[in-house]
Amino acid sequence: MLVERTAYDEVPPRVEYAPTEKARSIFPVFGHLHRWAITYEL
């Protein structure tokens, strides 16, 4: 699982999503892809 979902018993209903440790471990990849896209003006 890459995202944790937390539902709160409130009115109106509220739900929060947070990345798991597994998801956070791929964040550096997104940084490299971002720099690559800027370099090649995508």
mmJSON file of the N, C-alpha and C atoms, coordinates in Angstrom:
{"data_MODEL":{"atom_site":{
"group_PDB":["ATOM","ATOM","ATOM","ATOM","ATOM","ATOM","ATOM","ATOM","ATOM","ATOM","ATOM","ATOM","ATOM","ATOM","ATOM","ATOM","ATOM","ATOM","ATOM","ATOM","ATOM","ATOM","ATOM","ATOM","ATOM","ATOM","ATOM","ATOM","ATOM","ATOM","ATOM","ATOM","ATOM","ATOM","ATOM","ATOM","ATOM","ATOM","ATOM","ATOM","ATOM","ATOM","ATOM","ATOM","ATOM","ATOM","ATOM","ATOM","ATOM","ATOM","ATOM","ATOM","ATOM","ATOM","ATOM","ATOM","ATOM","ATOM","ATOM","ATOM","ATOM","ATOM","ATOM","ATOM","ATOM","ATOM","ATOM","ATOM","ATOM","ATOM","ATOM","ATOM","ATOM","ATOM","ATOM","ATOM","ATOM","ATOM","ATOM","ATOM","ATOM","ATOM","ATOM","ATOM","ATOM","ATOM","ATOM","ATOM","ATOM","ATOM","ATOM","ATOM","ATOM","ATOM","ATOM","ATOM","ATOM","ATOM","ATOM","ATOM","ATOM","ATOM","ATOM","ATOM","ATOM","ATOM","ATOM","ATOM","ATOM","ATOM","ATOM","ATOM","ATOM","ATOM","ATOM","ATOM","ATOM","ATOM","ATOM","ATOM","ATOM","ATOM","ATOM","ATOM","ATOM","ATOM"],
"id":[1,2,3,4,5,6,7,8,9,10,11,12,13,14,15,16,17,18,19,20,21,22,23,24,25,26,27,28,29,30,31,32,33,34,35,36,37,38,39,40,41,42,43,44,45,46,47,48,49,50,51,52,53,54,55,56,57,58,59,60,61,62,63,64,65,66,67,68,69,70,71,72,73,74,75,76,77,78,79,80,81,82,83,84,85,86,87,88,89,90,91,92,93,94,95,96,97,98,99,100,101,102,103,104,105,106,107,108,109,110,111,112,113,114,115,116,117,118,119,120,121,122,123,124,125,126],
"type_symbol":["N","C","C","N","C","C","N","C","C","N","C","C","N","C","C","N","C","C","N","C","C","N","C","C","N","C","C","N","C","C","N","C","C","N","C","C","N","C","C","N","C","C","N","C","C","N","C","C","N","C","C","N","C","C","N","C","C","N","C","C","N","C","C","N","C","C","N","C","C","N","C","C","N","C","C","N","C","C","N","C","C","N","C","C","N","C","C","N","C","C","N","C","C","N","C","C","N","C","C","N","C","C","N","C","C","N","C","C","N","C","C","N","C","C","N","C","C","N","C","C","N","C","C","N","C","C"],
"label_atom_id":["N","CA","C","N","CA","C","N","CA","C","N","CA","C","N","CA","C","N","CA","C","N","CA","C","N","CA","C","N","CA","C","N","CA","C","N","CA","C","N","CA","C","N","CA","C","N","CA","C","N","CA","C","N","CA","C","N","CA","C","N","CA","C","N","CA","C","N","CA","C","N","CA","C","N","CA","C","N","CA","C","N","CA","C","N","CA","C","N","CA","C","N","CA","C","N","CA","C","N","CA","C","N","CA","C","N","CA","C","N","CA","C","N","CA","C","N","CA","C","N","CA","C","N","CA","C","N","CA","C","N","CA","C","N","CA","C","N","CA","C","N","CA","C","N","CA","C"],
"label_alt_id":[null,null,null,null,null,null,null,null,null,null,null,null,null,null,null,null,null,null,null,null,null,null,null,null,null,null,null,null,null,null,null,null,null,null,null,null,null,null,null,null,null,null,null,null,null,null,null,null,null,null,null,null,null,null,null,null,null,null,null,null,null,null,null,null,null,null,null,null,null,null,null,null,null,null,null,null,null,null,null,null,null,null,null,null,null,null,null,null,null,null,null,null,null,null,null,null,null,null,null,null,null,null,null,null,null,null,null,null,null,null,null,null,null,null,null,null,null,null,null,null,null,null,null,null,null,null],
"label_comp_id":["MET","MET","MET","LEU","LEU","LEU","VAL","VAL","VAL","GLU","GLU","GLU","ARG","ARG","ARG","THR","THR","THR","ALA","ALA","ALA","TYR","TYR","TYR","ASP","ASP","ASP","GLU","GLU","GLU","VAL","VAL","VAL","PRO","PRO","PRO","PRO","PRO","PRO","ARG","ARG","ARG","VAL","VAL","VAL","GLU","GLU","GLU","TYR","TYR","TYR","ALA","ALA","ALA","PRO","PRO","PRO","THR","THR","THR","GLU","GLU","GLU","LYS","LYS","LYS","ALA","ALA","ALA","ARG","ARG","ARG","SER","SER","SER","ILE","ILE","ILE","PHE","PHE","PHE","PRO","PRO","PRO","VAL","VAL","VAL","PHE","PHE","PHE","GLY","GLY","GLY","HIS","HIS","HIS","LEU","LEU","LEU","HIS","HIS","HIS","ARG","ARG","ARG","TRP","TRP","TRP","ALA","ALA","ALA","ILE","ILE","ILE","THR","THR","THR","TYR","TYR","TYR","GLU","GLU","GLU","LEU","LEU","LEU"],
"label_asym_id":["A","A","A","A","A","A","A","A","A","A","A","A","A","A","A","A","A","A","A","A","A","A","A","A","A","A","A","A","A","A","A","A","A","A","A","A","A","A","A","A","A","A","A","A","A","A","A","A","A","A","A","A","A","A","A","A","A","A","A","A","A","A","A","A","A","A","A","A","A","A","A","A","A","A","A","A","A","A","A","A","A","A","A","A","A","A","A","A","A","A","A","A","A","A","A","A","A","A","A","A","A","A","A","A","A","A","A","A","A","A","A","A","A","A","A","A","A","A","A","A","A","A","A","A","A","A"],
"label_entity_id":["1","1","1","1","1","1","1","1","1","1","1","1","1","1","1","1","1","1","1","1","1","1","1","1","1","1","1","1","1","1","1","1","1","1","1","1","1","1","1","1","1","1","1","1","1","1","1","1","1","1","1","1","1","1","1","1","1","1","1","1","1","1","1","1","1","1","1","1","1","1","1","1","1","1","1","1","1","1","1","1","1","1","1","1","1","1","1","1","1","1","1","1","1","1","1","1","1","1","1","1","1","1","1","1","1","1","1","1","1","1","1","1","1","1","1","1","1","1","1","1","1","1","1","1","1","1"],
"label_seq_id":[1,1,1,2,2,2,3,3,3,4,4,4,5,5,5,6,6,6,7,7,7,8,8,8,9,9,9,10,10,10,11,11,11,12,12,12,13,13,13,14,14,14,15,15,15,16,16,16,17,17,17,18,18,18,19,19,19,20,20,20,21,21,21,22,22,22,23,23,23,24,24,24,25,25,25,26,26,26,27,27,27,28,28,28,29,29,29,30,30,30,31,31,31,32,32,32,33,33,33,34,34,34,35,35,35,36,36,36,37,37,37,38,38,38,39,39,39,40,40,40,41,41,41,42,42,42],
"pdbx_PDB_ins_code":[null,null,null,null,null,null,null,null,null,null,null,null,null,null,null,null,null,null,null,null,null,null,null,null,null,null,null,null,null,null,null,null,null,null,null,null,null,null,null,null,null,null,null,null,null,null,null,null,null,null,null,null,null,null,null,null,null,null,null,null,null,null,null,null,null,null,null,null,null,null,null,null,null,null,null,null,null,null,null,null,null,null,null,null,null,null,null,null,null,null,null,null,null,null,null,null,null,null,null,null,null,null,null,null,null,null,null,null,null,null,null,null,null,null,null,null,null,null,null,null,null,null,null,null,null,null],
"Cartn_x":[0.852,0.0,0.9,0.497,1.29,0.66,-0.64,-1.343,-2.15,-2.053,-2.867,-4.065,-5.229,-6.468,-6.958,-7.242,-7.789,-9.118,-10.192,-11.53,-11.882,-12.487,-12.88,-14.403,-14.899,-16.347,-16.809,-16.931,-17.301,-18.407,-19.042,-20.034,-19.569,-19.299,-19.31,-18.148,-18.265,-17.208,-15.872,-14.824,-13.47,-12.605,-11.814,-10.891,-9.545,-8.488,-7.135,-6.347,-5.465,-4.611,-3.158,-2.314,-0.898,-0.074,1.101,1.946,2.53,2.677,3.313,4.831,5.563,7.024,7.471,6.781,7.108,6.963,5.903,5.694,6.755,7.061,8.083,9.443,9.698,11.0,11.198,10.109,10.274,10.246,10.081,10.067,11.318,12.528,13.708,13.617,12.958,12.793,12.028,10.994,10.221,11.079,11.987,12.897,13.796,14.33,15.171,14.371,13.143,12.3,11.972,11.76,11.469,12.658,13.87,15.064,15.265,14.994,15.12,14.142,12.892,11.882,12.273,12.824,13.254,14.401,15.337,16.475,16.032,15.041,14.579,13.288,12.952,11.821,10.532,10.187,8.955,7.794],
"Cartn_y":[-1.173,0.0,1.24,2.24,3.463,4.636,4.517,5.624,5.088,5.791,5.457,6.395,5.834,6.619,6.629,7.836,7.987,8.705,8.053,8.643,9.08,10.252,10.803,10.817,10.48,10.445,11.854,12.687,14.094,14.445,15.565,16.105,17.508,17.79,16.882,15.883,14.765,13.751,14.31,13.821,14.256,13.019,13.014,11.917,12.529,11.951,12.408,11.256,11.599,10.612,11.01,10.016,10.27,9.17,9.529,8.509,7.575,6.313,5.347,5.482,4.779,4.785,4.277,3.285,2.752,3.847,4.628,5.722,6.804,7.137,8.169,7.746,6.444,5.978,6.256,6.496,6.794,8.299,9.146,10.588,11.085,10.608,11.086,10.847,9.789,9.496,10.635,11.133,12.237,13.49,13.711,14.851,14.733,13.54,13.316,13.492,12.99,13.163,14.631,15.375,16.804,17.533,17.252,17.9,17.507,16.243,15.777,16.539,16.704,17.403,18.866,19.503,20.888,20.983,20.052,20.057,19.961,19.121,18.899,19.671,20.618,21.52,20.783,19.787,19.038,19.624],
"Cartn_z":[0.0,0.0,0.0,-0.766,-0.857,-0.117,0.2,0.857,2.031,3.156,4.323,4.366,4.607,4.664,6.11,6.614,7.953,7.847,8.3,8.28,9.699,9.81,11.102,11.194,12.348,12.588,12.942,11.921,12.086,11.101,11.365,10.43,10.078,8.825,7.681,7.784,7.082,7.135,6.669,7.303,6.934,6.756,5.69,5.403,5.064,5.618,5.31,4.707,3.785,3.14,3.389,3.626,3.867,3.205,2.682,2.055,3.116,2.759,3.648,3.512,4.344,4.258,2.889,2.367,1.033,-0.022,0.047,-0.906,-0.735,0.519,0.757,0.225,0.158,-0.323,-1.816,-2.57,-4.005,-4.309,-3.293,-3.518,-4.246,-3.913,-4.65,-6.155,-6.556,-7.99,-8.66,-7.997,-8.564,-8.716,-7.777,-7.893,-9.108,-9.349,-10.527,-11.812,-11.839,-13.024,-13.268,-12.194,-12.322,-12.938,-12.437,-12.996,-14.458,-14.797,-16.174,-17.07,-16.608,-17.4,-17.616,-16.581,-16.725,-17.728,-17.646,-18.563,-20.02,-20.276,-21.634,-21.955,-21.094,-21.293,-21.653,-20.863,-21.113,-20.35],
"occupancy":[1.0,1.0,1.0,1.0,1.0,1.0,1.0,1.0,1.0,1.0,1.0,1.0,1.0,1.0,1.0,1.0,1.0,1.0,1.0,1.0,1.0,1.0,1.0,1.0,1.0,1.0,1.0,1.0,1.0,1.0,1.0,1.0,1.0,1.0,1.0,1.0,1.0,1.0,1.0,1.0,1.0,1.0,1.0,1.0,1.0,1.0,1.0,1.0,1.0,1.0,1.0,1.0,1.0,1.0,1.0,1.0,1.0,1.0,1.0,1.0,1.0,1.0,1.0,1.0,1.0,1.0,1.0,1.0,1.0,1.0,1.0,1.0,1.0,1.0,1.0,1.0,1.0,1.0,1.0,1.0,1.0,1.0,1.0,1.0,1.0,1.0,1.0,1.0,1.0,1.0,1.0,1.0,1.0,1.0,1.0,1.0,1.0,1.0,1.0,1.0,1.0,1.0,1.0,1.0,1.0,1.0,1.0,1.0,1.0,1.0,1.0,1.0,1.0,1.0,1.0,1.0,1.0,1.0,1.0,1.0,1.0,1.0,1.0,1.0,1.0,1.0],
"B_iso_or_equiv":[0.0,0.0,0.0,0.0,0.0,0.0,0.0,0.0,0.0,0.0,0.0,0.0,0.0,0.0,0.0,0.0,0.0,0.0,0.0,0.0,0.0,0.0,0.0,0.0,0.0,0.0,0.0,0.0,0.0,0.0,0.0,0.0,0.0,0.0,0.0,0.0,0.0,0.0,0.0,0.0,0.0,0.0,0.0,0.0,0.0,0.0,0.0,0.0,0.0,0.0,0.0,0.0,0.0,0.0,0.0,0.0,0.0,0.0,0.0,0.0,0.0,0.0,0.0,0.0,0.0,0.0,0.0,0.0,0.0,0.0,0.0,0.0,0.0,0.0,0.0,0.0,0.0,0.0,0.0,0.0,0.0,0.0,0.0,0.0,0.0,0.0,0.0,0.0,0.0,0.0,0.0,0.0,0.0,0.0,0.0,0.0,0.0,0.0,0.0,0.0,0.0,0.0,0.0,0.0,0.0,0.0,0.0,0.0,0.0,0.0,0.0,0.0,0.0,0.0,0.0,0.0,0.0,0.0,0.0,0.0,0.0,0.0,0.0,0.0,0.0,0.0],
"pdbx_formal_charge":[null,null,null,null,null,null,null,null,null,null,null,null,null,null,null,null,null,null,null,null,null,null,null,null,null,null,null,null,null,null,null,null,null,null,null,null,null,null,null,null,null,null,null,null,null,null,null,null,null,null,null,null,null,null,null,null,null,null,null,null,null,null,null,null,null,null,null,null,null,null,null,null,null,null,null,null,null,null,null,null,null,null,null,null,null,null,null,null,null,null,null,null,null,null,null,null,null,null,null,null,null,null,null,null,null,null,null,null,null,null,null,null,null,null,null,null,null,null,null,null,null,null,null,null,null,null],
"auth_seq_id":[1,1,1,2,2,2,3,3,3,4,4,4,5,5,5,6,6,6,7,7,7,8,8,8,9,9,9,10,10,10,11,11,11,12,12,12,13,13,13,14,14,14,15,15,15,16,16,16,17,17,17,18,18,18,19,19,19,20,20,20,21,21,21,22,22,22,23,23,23,24,24,24,25,25,25,26,26,26,27,27,27,28,28,28,29,29,29,30,30,30,31,31,31,32,32,32,33,33,33,34,34,34,35,35,35,36,36,36,37,37,37,38,38,38,39,39,39,40,40,40,41,41,41,42,42,42],
"auth_comp_id":["MET","MET","MET","LEU","LEU","LEU","VAL","VAL","VAL","GLU","GLU","GLU","ARG","ARG","ARG","THR","THR","THR","ALA","ALA","ALA","TYR","TYR","TYR","ASP","ASP","ASP","GLU","GLU","GLU","VAL","VAL","VAL","PRO","PRO","PRO","PRO","PRO","PRO","ARG","ARG","ARG","VAL","VAL","VAL","GLU","GLU","GLU","TYR","TYR","TYR","ALA","ALA","ALA","PRO","PRO","PRO","THR","THR","THR","GLU","GLU","GLU","LYS","LYS","LYS","ALA","ALA","ALA","ARG","ARG","ARG","SER","SER","SER","ILE","ILE","ILE","PHE","PHE","PHE","PRO","PRO","PRO","VAL","VAL","VAL","PHE","PHE","PHE","GLY","GLY","GLY","HIS","HIS","HIS","LEU","LEU","LEU","HIS","HIS","HIS","ARG","ARG","ARG","TRP","TRP","TRP","ALA","ALA","ALA","ILE","ILE","ILE","THR","THR","THR","TYR","TYR","TYR","GLU","GLU","GLU","LEU","LEU","LEU"],
"auth_asym_id":["A","A","A","A","A","A","A","A","A","A","A","A","A","A","A","A","A","A","A","A","A","A","A","A","A","A","A","A","A","A","A","A","A","A","A","A","A","A","A","A","A","A","A","A","A","A","A","A","A","A","A","A","A","A","A","A","A","A","A","A","A","A","A","A","A","A","A","A","A","A","A","A","A","A","A","A","A","A","A","A","A","A","A","A","A","A","A","A","A","A","A","A","A","A","A","A","A","A","A","A","A","A","A","A","A","A","A","A","A","A","A","A","A","A","A","A","A","A","A","A","A","A","A","A","A","A"],
"auth_atom_id":["N","CA","C","N","CA","C","N","CA","C","N","CA","C","N","CA","C","N","CA","C","N","CA","C","N","CA","C","N","CA","C","N","CA","C","N","CA","C","N","CA","C","N","CA","C","N","CA","C","N","CA","C","N","CA","C","N","CA","C","N","CA","C","N","CA","C","N","CA","C","N","CA","C","N","CA","C","N","CA","C","N","CA","C","N","CA","C","N","CA","C","N","CA","C","N","CA","C","N","CA","C","N","CA","C","N","CA","C","N","CA","C","N","CA","C","N","CA","C","N","CA","C","N","CA","C","N","CA","C","N","CA","C","N","CA","C","N","CA","C","N","CA","C","N","CA","C"],
"pdbx_PDB_model_num":[1,1,1,1,1,1,1,1,1,1,1,1,1,1,1,1,1,1,1,1,1,1,1,1,1,1,1,1,1,1,1,1,1,1,1,1,1,1,1,1,1,1,1,1,1,1,1,1,1,1,1,1,1,1,1,1,1,1,1,1,1,1,1,1,1,1,1,1,1,1,1,1,1,1,1,1,1,1,1,1,1,1,1,1,1,1,1,1,1,1,1,1,1,1,1,1,1,1,1,1,1,1,1,1,1,1,1,1,1,1,1,1,1,1,1,1,1,1,1,1,1,1,1,1,1,1]
}}}
